[in-house]
Amino acid sequence: MAGHLDEKHLVSQTYVRLTQRYTQVPPEIVEAIVRTVHGSMTGPIRDFVPLLVEREAAERLREYAALLVPLGASTAGPGAGHRWRADPTLPA
């Protein structure tokens, strides 16, 4: 039981780190990706699950962030404080 609580705590810390690293991605998306990845880890050995969750979630977030463009991209480059939206030029 204690191991399960430690795992949940470490995964919640992963969410915080990834939210801080991928500021252009809405926190709800970061949370959904972290939850999805964590939920997919079903093996009996749990020691490295938080690390694996962080790596897989970070990869998915990199891919997601690459699909984003800043609103008003013609007048402002990417950076902190910009609002983001999905790139409309990409196929659905």
N, C-alpha and C positions, 0 to 999 in steps of 0.2 A: 504494500500500500504506500509506504513512504517513497519508494522508487517512482511510483506513478505520479505522486504529487511533485516530486523533484522534476520529473519529465515535463509535466504541465507548466511548472514555473519556468524552466529553461526555454520551453517553446514560447511562452509569453514574452520572455526577454528577447527572443528572436524576432517576434513581431515588433517590439519597440525599436530594435536596431534597424530592421528593414524599413520601417516607417521613416526613421531619421535618414537613412541612406537614399531612399527613393521618394523624395519629397514631391516629385511631380505626379506620383501615383496616389490616388485617393486612399486614405487609411482603410476604408471598407474593402477595397480591392486587395490591399496587402493582407488584411485579416482573412479574407476568403481564400487567398492563395495559401497562406500558412496553414489554415484549417484543412484545406483539401490535401495538401502534401502530408501533413501530420496524420490525417485519417487514412492515408494510403499505406502507412508504415504499419504492417500487421504481424511482423515476425515476433517470435518469443524472446529474442535477445534485444533488449531495449537500450543498452548502454550508449550507443552512438546515435540514437534516433534524433535528439535535438540538433546535433551537428549535421546530420543528413537532411533534416527538414530545412535548416538554414541554407544549405548549399542548393538544394533543389528549388526552394522558394526564391532565392536570389536569382537563379538562372531564369525562372519564369518571369520574375519582375523585370529583369534586363530586357527580355523579349517584349514584354508588355510596354515598357517605357520607350522602346525603340519605335513603337507604333503611334506614339503620341507626338503631337505638334502643339506649340503654344498658340493660344488664341491671339489673333492679331500678329501672326508670325511675320507678316510683311513689314511691320514697323518695329518689332522688338524681338531680339534673339532669345534663346532659351536661358533660363536662369531662375533663381529663387524669387518667389513672389508672383510669378506668372501663373495664370490659370491655363489648364491643359484640356485638350479634347482629343478624341480619336482622329487619326489622320483620314480625311474623307477621300483621299486619292487611292487608298488601299482597297482591294476587293474585300467584300464582306465574307 
